[in-house]
Amino acid sequence: MDKRIKIFILSFFLSILFLIIVYSIPAGRTPLFTSQEVNLDGIDERIDRVNVTGFADPLIGTAKDGHVFPGPCLPFGVVKVGFDTGEQNSNAGYTVNGRITGISHLHVSGTGGEPKYGVISQFPVVDWPQNKISINDYFSERSFEHFEVGYSKFGLKRYNITVELTASHRVGLHRYTFPSAENYAKVILDLSHILSFGWGYIATFEEGAIISLSLNQIKGAGQYRGGWNSNGPYKVYFCSQFNVNATKQATWWNNRIDEDTTSCVGTSGDKIGAILTFDTIKNPIIISRVGISFISADQACDNAESEIPDWNFDIVKQKAVDAWDNELGKIRVESDDKILTKTFYSSLYRTMIIPSDRTGENPLWKSFDNNGKLVPYYEDFYTLWDTFRTTNPLFTLFQSQRAVDIARSLIDIYENVGYMPDGRSGSWNGITQGGSNADMVIAETYLKEIDINGKIDWNIAYEALLKDAEIDPWDEGLFQGRLYLTDYKKYGYIPSPYDRRIGYINSPSSRTLEYSANDYSISLVAKGLGKIDDYIKYKNRAASWENIWCSNITYDGVEGFIIPRFRNGSFDTEWASGYNLVNDIYSFYEGTSWDYSLDVPFDVKRLIQLSGGPERFEDRLDKTFADKSFLGGYYNIGNEPSFFHTCLYHFIGKQYKSVDVIRTIMKTKFGIGQDGIPGNDDSGAMGSWYAFNAIGIFPLAGTDIYLINSPCFNKVTIYLSTSPLKSFTIITHNLTDINIYVQNVKINKKEWEKTWFRHQDISEGAVMELQMGSEPSKIWGVIGDGEDNREIEDRVVPPSMSDYMNK
């Protein structure tokens, strides 16, 4: 054979082999099963890890009402740098359409209402002589956009500029590629830029200053007010440094530009900032690092220089990716389904955008532990009402020591402000949408015994719980503590007004229900601390929700509903006659009477009794999930009060029905598109609901209990701890698209008849194995004749408060 033919044939086959290898890996992704060793949290132990960051898509949930922030940030980072459009629904700055109006450094994610932040904006432009820009209209359409974890890139069409962004913990790093232009390339620092819709506590720029300005550095501060959680002011300091010197400098105030100045001041209603002009003929690329601080401009500069000591954009970008890979890799899943894997890791990713770890950046106080170390300080709890059901419980599994730090931060806020927050942003508590749900987070941290290093003083923690339970915040009740607490304690419920005129967020009926749940969790902590009188007191008070249960109301063949009750003890039966039960949210927050009449996860046994027994309760659940949009008045997966409903079949021995509903919701309401979630992501709440159900377990918030559902993966490994190394592995045998029903369960090779387990069952490391089949088991998960004669801990169904009323 001719030598050239041999070479051709060899080259041909090598090319084919190369293509097979390349196309077996999803575009832009690292192989799912490529392992590497990484150091978690600086711990010496090293574990085999999958490189999973490529499976997290920051754009999922950015369309419609998802409001997800897609820009670069670190897990729980302070800086979240990204562009803003100013369009309605731009709560996180980004929207699918709209002009880019700013590139700012603070954002929240998944939230609704009046936006928070969108401040300290830095924007590159080209001020051509033939097309001069106005300082009040420098905005641009985008020519393209690209997002991945730790990095974004987009084009400013008006100027033919490419912007690249990445971030460290407190610093945003910008890389601008300008067209070649002599002294026309400019960077505008806009202190007055802020996201605002004009709703509620309107977000506004209050005052600010360019403190100092040179040819390669801008220092200053802006004070802002409002946003969804509170009308209180907050101040943000910044320090923007450049890798090359500008040729000109200027400050601007409203429409006036002052050349060669070094400072300026503005107040409410003003627009102020600074401008640097660059010569980009020889070098069109300019890099800027923007440090953020809540303490001082000098600290903002220190943050910039210490976190990004040089100007290597690609190294900073890779460090951001590595940081995310460290955290995401603490849950390792194995599956051939790349879409499922992408949806899972994208969901998990969103749980760690906020809250923000601002340790060392608290402008109001400094707290130290017994070793002289700063007590952790977290902000952007937006809000615990959204996250206590699933996100915070998820942290206790794969972010256990961060969960402890978050709990410690909540207690520290109590010590310095007077109450633990339900929501907190911009250094202000607010708003309370329902219960005092920090109670649930603290209780769960205590009950799961994850504070292995003794960071929390449980006497002070308990004091904070009792403050919520006993001291009425009165006029501060919308911002902290329990609104209408005096009425709740006096009547055993919060009365609704006779004229039905009440603020949407006041919601007396849903607050009554949530205060009951809070009291039950407090009772569990009291029991653990040996405070038996308090245990009995709060356990009894947790039954208050029954005081707004009206057995005489029937709708759609279902009897008994939680409805408004007046001060004189009578129920508002006129309002509750029919249609309103599944449509009107008067007296209920983000849910209907039908919805909230199932939201008693801590005492489902009593709920079943009041509903007429297991058969009628099953019928009620079947009707709840009959509307397969899952976004109606019977059931709304888009709001958190519905989150636990899908697990209620467990309590009547029909766990498989929970599986059917959960699988349907996951397949039809979640996806990998920008509209891939069914509502506001709410600080990752929606993502954590999906993540829990994908791994096949679900938490009973405010307790140490998990329910067993149906894993979607062949194998899940959750790293509970890295020092010492402990893991919880879930292995699913015979799993297929059809074989979704649990036939048998073993935990650490022990036969497990229960449809639930406690955290202590897995806390020292465990392996849970599930055998799957195509039909529901007639044995596992089924209530036997002797169920009531078993010890509570041995029963098939999860325990309820009613099981312990005499214990």
N, C-alpha and C positions, 0 to 999 in steps of 0.2 A: 504493500500500500504506500502511496506517495506520502512523504513526510509531512507535506503541507496539509494533506487530508487528515492525517492522524492528529495534527495540532488543532485543526478545525473541529473535529469530532470531540476531542478532549475539552476544548474551550466551550463547545455547545453544551455538553453535559454539566460542566462546572457552572455555567450560567443558569441552567435549569435548577440545579441544586441550590444556588444562591437565591433564586426567585422563590423556591419552595420555603426556604428558611425565612426570608423577608416577609412573605405574605401569610405566614402562619402566626405572625405577631400583629395585633391590631395597630393601625396607624397611630403614630405618636405615643405608643405604649411600650413599656418594658414587658418582657414575658411574665405571665402571671405566676409561674412557679420558679422563677429565677431567685434563688436564695442568696442572701448576703448576711454578714454579721454586722450588727450595729450596736452602739452603746446607748442604752436607754437611760435618760435622765442622769447621765454621768455615773451610773452604777457599774461596778466592775463586771457583774455577770453579763454574759453575752448570749444571745439567743439567735437561732436561725430565723431569718425574717424574709418575708416576701416584699418585693419592691412594688408597693401598691399605689403610690401617689398618682401614677399615670391613669389609674382607673377612676379617679375623682374628677368630675367635670364641674367647675365652678359656675357654669352657666345654667345648670338645671335649677329651675325655680325662679329664674329672673324675669319671666314673662307673666303677664296678667297680674294676679294678686299675690304671687309668691314673694316678691320683694327681697329676694336674696342678693346679698352683696357678692359680686363676682371677682373683685379686684384682689391684688396681692396683699397678704398679711401672714403673720405667723399664727400658730395655734394660740388662741387667747391673747393675741397681740394687742398692743395699744393702737398702733397705726394700722389703718385700713385705707390704703391709698387707691383712689379710682376716680373716674370721671363722673360728673353729674350732668343731668340734662334739664332739671327743673320742670320736667313734665309731671302731670298727676301720676301717682303710683311710683314716683322716684324716691320712695322712702329710704332706699339704700343708695341713692344717687343715680344708679344705672336704670335705664329703660331700653327696651328693644329699639324704639324709634326716638327721634328728637335730636336737636342740636346739642353739642357739648358746650356747657356754660361754665364749667370749672373743672379743675383736677384737685380734689381736696383730700385731706389726710385722716379725717375721723368719720366713721360711718357705723351704723348698726346694720343688722341683717334680719330679713324676714318679718319686719314689724309693720304695724298698721298705724292709722291715725296721723296726727301732725308729725312730720319728720323730726328727727334729732340729728344735729351735727351737719356734716357737709361744709366744714370750715377749714380755713387756711388753704386757700386755693392758689396754685401756681400754674401759669398757662403760657406756653410758648406761642409766639406769633411772628409774622413777617410784615413789617410796616413799610411796604413799597411806596415810593414817592408818588407813583401814579394811582395808587389805591390805598390812601391813608386810612387807618382804622380809627375808630372812636373808642376812647377808654371805657365807654359805657356800652359798647357793642363790638366786642372782639370775639364773639362766639363763633363756632364753626360746626358745620355738618361733619360727620365722620365718613371717611372714604373706605375704611375697612376696620375690622376689629378681630382680635384673637385673645382668648383667655385660656390659661392653664394654671394649675396650682402654683402660687408664688410668683406669677408673671402675667403681665398683660401688655398688649401691643395694639396700637390703633393709629389711624391716620387722621390728621386735621385737614380736611379737603380744601378749605379756604386758603390754607397757607402751604400746602404740599409738605407738611411736616409729619414725620413719624415719631410717635411717643412710645417709649417703653418704660414700664414701671415694675419695680420689685420692692421688697420691704424687709427690714429687720424688726425687732420688737417695738422700738419707739421711733423708727426712722423710715421715711419713704425715700426711695432712690429712683431718680428720673434720668432717662437717657433720651435726649432729643436729637433727631437727625434733621437738620435744616437744609433748605436749598442754599446754594452758594450765594451769599449776599454780603456786601460791604456795609456794615453798620446799619442794617435794616432788620436783622434778627433780634428779637426782643423776648424777654421773659417778664410776664406781669404777675406780681404778687398781689392778690386781692384779699384784703382782710375782711371786707364787708360781705363776701360771698357766704351764703348759708342756704340750706334747703328749707323751704317754707311753702306751705299750701294756704296758710291763713285760717287754719282750723284750731279750735280750742285754745290751748296755750301757744299762741302764735310764736314761731321761732323767728327771732330778730337779732341783728347786729346791734349791740348797745354802745360800745365804744372800743377804741383800739389805738395802737400807736406803732409806727415804725421807729424803733428805739435807736437803731444805728444802721447805717447803710454804707457799704464800700463797694469796690469793683468786683468783689468775689464773695460777699456775704451780706445777707439781710437778716436782721434780728427784730423781733417785735412781739406783740401780744394782741389778742382780740378778746373782748368780753361779749358774750352772747346770752340771750335769755330765751326761755321757753322751749318748745318742743313738747312731745306727747306727755312726758311723765310729770313735768313741773314747770312753773313759770319762773323758777329761781335762776339767777345768773350764774354763769361759769366762765372761767378765764382759761384761754389756751395760749401758751407761749410757743414760739417757733424760732428756729435758726436754720436758714437756708444758705448752704455753702456750695460754691461752684468750683469745678476742676480747672477752669481757665478764667482769666480776668476779663471783665467787660471793658468796653471802650468808653461807655458813658453810663451815668447813673442818674436817677431821678425819683422823686416821690410824686404821688398824685393825690389830689383831694377833689372829689366830685369831678368837674370837667377840667380842672386846672392841673397842668403838669409843670412841676418845678425842677428844672435841671440842676444838677450838681448839689442837691441838698442831701442831708444825711439823716433827717428825721422828719416825722410829721405826726399829727394827732387828729383823730376824728371822733365824733360822738354819734348818738343815735340819729339815723336818717342820712348820715354821710356815707360816701363811698370813698375808701382810702386804700393806698397800697404803695408799692414801689415798682420801678421798672429798671431793668438792666439791659443794655444794648451790646450786642456782640458782633464781631467780624467773623463771618463763617466762610470766607473765601478759601482759606487754607485748610481749615478743619471744620467741617459742617456738624460735627458731633460734640454736644455739650452735655456734661453730666452734673447733676445737682443732688445733694443729699439734704433732706429736710428733717431735722430733728424736732420732735414734739415733746413738750413738757407741760405739766400743770403746776410746776413750782416756780420756774424762772426761765428767762431767755438764755441765761448762761448755762443752766442745766440742759436746756434743749441743745445747745452747742456741744456740751459734753456728751450727750446721748449720741449725737451725730458722729462725733469723732471717735468715741469708744466702740460703738457698734459697727461702724463702717470706717475703719482707719485709713483705707486707701480708696481708690476710685474704680475698683474692679467690679463692674456691674455683674458679670457672669458668675463670679464667685459668690456674691451676695444672693443672686438668684438661686444658685445651687444649694446654698445653706438654707434658704427658705424651703426648697423642695425636701431637703434632708430632714428638716424639723417636722414637716408634715408627715414624711414617711415614718419617722420614729413614732409618732402618735397614732397614725392610722394603722400601722403595722402591729399595734397591740391587740388588734383583733384580726386574725388570719382566717380567711375562708378559702375553701377549695371547691371549685365547680368548673364545669366546661362551658357554662352559660356566661358569656362575656357581658351581655346586657344586664343580667342579674347582678353580676359582680360590680359593674359600673354603677348601677343604681344604688347598691349597698354602700360602696365607699364614698359616693357622692353624698349620700344621706349622712353617713358618719362624719364626713368632712364638715358639713354645715353645723353640726352640734358644737364645733370648737371655734367658730368665728367669734362669738360672744358667749359669756361675759368676757371682759377685758381684764387681764392681770395688770393692775396699775400699782403693784407693790413698789414703794419708793417714789410714787408720783401722787400721793395724797396731799392736796394743798391745805387740808383742814386740821389734821393732827398726825402725830407719829406714835405708833404703839410698838413696844418691844416685848419679846417673850423673856422668860427667865434666863435665857442664855445671851441676852442682849441683841438678838436678831429681830429684824423688822417683822412684825406680824403681817401676814399676807393681806393685801387689799385689792378687792375686785370691784369693778363697776360694770355698768351696762347689763344689769339684771333687767331684762326687758321682755317678759317679766317672769318671776317665779310662778305666777299663776299659769303661765304657758308651759314652763319647763319642769315643774315639780313632779308631774305625772310620769314622764318618760326620760327626759334628758338628764336630770340629776340622778335618777336611779341608774342610768346607763354609765354615768361617770363612776359610780361606786364599784362597777365591775372592771372597767378598763382604764380608768383614771382615778384610782382610789385615793391616792395621796393628794391629788388636786381637789378631789371632792372634799377631803378633810380641810384643805386650805380655803376652799370656798365657804365651808361651814364656819371655819374660824373667822373668816372675814365678815360674815353676817353677824356673828357674835360681837366682833370688834365694833361694827357699826352701831349695834345696840348700846354698847358701853359708852360710845361717844355722841350718839344722836338721840338715844332714848328708846328707839324701837328698831328691831330688825326690819329691813325693807321687804316689800313684795316686788317693787320695781325700784331701780335706782340708776340714774344716768346724770351726767353733769354735776356730780357731787350733791344731788338732792334725792331724797326718797320720794316715791310716787310712781304710778298711781296704784291704789289697791283695787283690783277688779273683783275680788271676792274675799276669800279667807286670808288669814295671816299665814301664807304658805311657806314662809321660811321655817315655820314649825315643822312642816313635813320633811324638809331637807335636813334639819337638825335631828329630828327623830330617826330618820332613816340612817343617818351617819352613826348615831349611837347604837341603834338596834343591830346593825350589821358589824359593829365592832371593828371598823376599819381604821380607827385612830390608833394605830399600833405604836406610834412614837409619842403619844401623850401630849399632843399639841393643844388639845381643847381642855379647858377647865370646865368640867361638866356641871359644877355648882353654878357657875356664871351662865352657862348655856341654859340650865333649867330656870334660872332667874329670868332670862330673856323670854322663855316660853311662857312663864307665868305672867309676865308683863303683857304679852299679847292676850292672854286668856282673861285677865282680870281688870286691867286699867283702860278705861274708855279714853280714846284719843280726842273725842269730841270734834272740834272744828278741823282737826288734822286727819280725821278718819278716812278721807279720800286719798291720803298720802302715806299713811303708816298706821299700824295697829288695826283694830277691828271697828269699822263704822257701825254705829247703833249697838255697841256692845251692851250698854245699860239695858236697852229693851230686850236684847237677846237673853240676858240673864234674868230679867224680871218676868218675862212672859214665856220663856222657853222657845221663842221664835222672834223674828223681826217683823213687826206689824207693817202691813201695806196701808197707804193712805186711802181714806174713803173715796176721795175724788180721783184716785188713780193717777194723779199728777206727780210724777217723780222722775228724777234724772235717770237717764239710761244706765249709768254706771252704778247707781245706788242699789238697785236689784235686791230688794229685801228677801225674796224667797230663795234665790240661789246663794245668797250670803248665809242664810240660816243653815242651809245644807252644808256649805263649806266649813262654817264654824264648827259644825258637828264633827266633820272629818278631822279638823285640826285638833279638837278636844280629844278625840280617840287616840291620835298619835301622841299627844301629850301624856295621856294616861299610860301608854306603854312605856314611855320614858320614866314616868313616876314609879311604875312597878319595878323597872330595872334598877332604879336608884334606891329601892326599898321604902319609898314614900307611899305606903299602902292607902292611907286616907285620901291622898290626892288621886291615886289610881282609881279608887272607887268613885270619887267625886267627878272626875273628868270622863270616866267611862259612862257614868249615868247621864252626864250632861251631853255626851255625844249622841244620845238618843233623841235630842231636840228636833231633829229632822222629821220625826214622826208627828210632831205637833202641827206640821203644815201638810200632812197627808190627809186628803179627803177621800174617804171610801165611797162616798155617794155620787161621785162623778163618773160617768160612763161615756166613752167615745170609741167608735170603731170596734165595738165589742169588747173593749178593755175597761176594767173597773179599777178605780183608785188612781189619784194623781196628786202630785205636789202642786198646790195652788196658793195664791195669795190669801192671807188671813188678816182680818182687821184687829184693831186693838181691843174690841169688845169680845173677841173670841170667835166671832162668826167668820165663815169662809166667804170669799168673793165668788159665789157660785154663779152669779149672773155673768161675770166675765168668763168663767170656765165652762160655759155651755157650748161645747162643740168646737167650732173652727179655730178659736183662739188657742186651743191647747197645742196645736201643731203649727201655728203661724205667728202668733203675737208673742214678742219677747218681753212684754211688760212684766216687771218684777223678776226677770231672769236675765243673766248676762250671757250674751252670745249663745243663746240656746232657747228652746221652747220648754213648755211644761212637760211634754212627752219625753223630751230629751233628758231633762233633769230628774224626771221621776224614775230614771234608771241609774242615776249617778250616785249610787250609794255603795261603792266597792268595798268599804270596810264592814258592811253589815248586809250582805246579799241575802243571807238566810232570812232575816227579818223582812227584807223587801219581798222575797218570794211569798212569805206568809201573808203579808198585806195585799199582795197581788192575787191571792186566791189559791195558792198552792202551785206545785211544779208544772202541772199541765197548763194552767192558765198563764203562768209565767212564760212557758215555752211559746204559747200562742202570741203573747205580747212581744216576745223577741222576734218571732217570725214576721210579725207585722212591722216591727221596727226596721227590719232589713229587706222588706219587700220591694221598696223603691231602689232599683239597682243604680240609680245615679249617686246614691249615698251622700247626697248633698241637700236633702230636704228637711222638712219639719219633724219627721220621725227620727231621722238619724243624719248627722252631718259630720263626716270625717274631717271636714275643713276647720272644725273648731274643737278645742281640747276637751270640753265636757263629754264628748262622745268617745274619747279614746279607749276607755276600758270596756265599753258596751260589748265589743266583739268577743270578750272573754266570759260573758255572763252565762253562756251555756254550760260552762264547766260546773257550775253550782247546782245543776240539775242532772249531772251525770251524762251530758251529751257534748263532751269536748269536741267531738268530730264536727258538730255544727259550727262551733267557733272557727274551726279550721276552714270550713267551706266559705264562711263570710270573709275571713281574713285574706284567704288566697284570692278571692274575687276582687276585693278592694285593692290589693297589691297589684294585681294584673291590669285593672281598669282605671285606677285613679293615680297611679304613679308611673313614670316613664323616664326616658333619657332626653326628652326635648326640653326647651326652655320653659315650657308650660307643664313640666313633668311632676308637679305636686298639686294637690287639690285645694289649696288655700294659702294664706300667709304661712311661711315656714316658721315664724314666731321663734326666732333665736334657736332654730334647729329642732324645735318640738316635733314638727312633721317628719323631719329626718330621723329622729330617734324612735318615733312610732314605727317607721318602716324598718329601721335597723333591728329593733327588738324582734319584730315579727319575722324578719328574714332569718335570724339565727334560731328562732323557734321557741323563745320564752318571752314572758311579759311580766312586768313588775306590778305589784299591788302597792301603790305609792304610800309613803309614810309608814311602811312596815318593812319586814325583812323577807317577805314572801314573793316568790315568782311562780307564775303559772306555766305549765308546759303546753306548747302549741304544736306546730309542725315545722321543723327546720326546712329551709329552702336549699341548703348547702349539704354536700356530702360530709363535710367536716368543717367545724369551726373551732378555733383555738383562741381563747380569750386569756391574755396575760394579766392575771389578777395582781401580780406583784413582780417586781424585778429584783428585789432584795429583801428576803430571799426569793428566788424564782419560783413562782406558783402559777399554774394555769388551770383553766376550766375548759375541757375539750368536749365538744358535742359531736358524736359520730352517728351518722344516719345511714343505716343499712337498707339496701334495696329501694332507695329513693328514686322515683321517676316522676314524670309529669302526671302519671295516673296514681302511683303509689304515694299518696300524701297523708294517709291515715295511720296513726300510731297503733301498733299492735302490742308492743311490749317495750318496757323501759327498764334500764338498769343504771344505777349510779354506783360507781366504784364496784361493779360486778354484783351488786346487791339488787335483787328484784324490787322494782319500785311500782307499786300499784297506784300510788297517788298521782293526781294530775297537777301537782304543785310540789315545791320544795322550799326550804328556807336557805338563806344566805350561808348559814353555818354548815349546811350540808356540802357546800362546795368551796368554802373559804380557804381551806388548807390545800386546795388542789383537788381536782376531781375529773372523772371521765363519765359522761352520760352517754349511753348508747340507746338508740331507738331503732326498733325493727318496724319497717313501714309496709303497708299493704294497700290494695286498691279499694278495699271496702272498710267501713268502720269496724273496729274490733267489737266483739260481743262480750269481751271480758275486761280488757283494760279500759279504765276511765268510766266504767259502768257502775252505778250504785247498786250494791248488793242488799239483800234483805236485812243483814245485820249491821248496816252502816251506822245507825244511831247508837248501837251498843259498843262501837269501837271507841278507843281513846281518840280525842280530837286530833292528835298529831298523826294518827294512823288512818284517818278517813280519806276516802277517794277525793272528796270535794275540798276545796280550800276552806280554812276556818273563817268564821265571821265573828264580829263582836258579840253577837247573841249567844254564841257557843260558850262565852266566858262570863255571862252576866252574873252567875252565881259563884264565880271562881276568883 
